[in-house]
Amino acid sequence: MENAILKGICYTEKFTALGSTHNQYVFDVDLASTKGSIAEAVQSGFKVKVKAVNIIRRSGKIRRNRMKRGAYGVTPRRKIAIVTLQAGDKIEMI
């Protein structure tokens, strides 16, 4: 994706089912993005009308490094946006 706010579409079985049943699509987004900026990015990038945006922020988990004794690391933080579109609009998934 060319947009700096949208990193990509999440392709999981659960998220794909949201698209067919509730007209919702899930995107990985930048950590500093807001609901308004996400809505504008989706509208301009896919030429659809956004009804609502919900955000899930996931903190990184602590994981131990098995190769080094006593070493720990943290997985990256993520921000996920669930975008609900107006009735009749659709985003074509690859």
N, C-alpha and C positions, 0 to 999 in steps of 0.2 A: 504494500500500500504506500502511496506517495505522501499521505498525510502524516504529520508529526504526532498528532494526538492518537490516531488509531494505529495500533501495532499489527493487528490481524484479527481474523475471525476465529473463534473457538470452535473446533470441530470435535465434539464429543456426542455420544449417543443421546444423553439427556438434553444437551443444549440444542441439538438438531430437532428433537421432538418439540421444543418450545416454538420453533419456527412454523411447524405445520399445524399445531393446535392453537396457539395463542398469538400468532403473528409477532413473535419476539425473536430477536437475534442477539447473540452474545459476542462481544469484542474484547480483546486485550487492549487496554488503553494506557497512556502515559500516567505516571503517578501524580503529576501536578495538574491534570486536567479536571475540569468541572463538568457538571451536568449540562450546562448551557453550551460549553465549547464542544462537548461530545455530540450533542444534538445538531449543532451547526455542521460539524465535520461529516456526520452521516448524511445529512440532507444534501450537502454540496457534493459529496463523493458518490452517492448512489442515486441521487435524484428522486428521493422519496420524502414523505412527510412524517416527522417523528411525533408520536403522541406523548410518550413518557420515557424517562431514563432512570434506571435504578443502578446503584453502584455497590459493588462488593469489594472491600479492601481486605487482602490477605497478607498477614505478616509472614516473614520468613521463619522457617523452622530450624531449630538447632539440630545439627547432624554431627555425628562423630566421624573422624577420619580413621579408618581401620589400619592405614599404613603407618601412621605416626601415633605413638603412644601418648594419650592425654590431649590430643589435638581435636578441636571442635571447629566447626564452620557453620555458616548460616546460609540457607537457601534464599534466593532473591525474593523480595516483596513483589506482590502483584496487585493490580487494580483491574477489575472486570466490570464492564458495563453491560447491562441488559436493556436493550433498546426495544420499545414497543412502537410499532408503526401503525399509521391510520389504516382503517379498513380499505382493502383494495390495493394497497401498496405491497410490494414484495421485493426481496433482495435475492437475486439468483446466486445460489451457492454452487461452487465448482464441484 
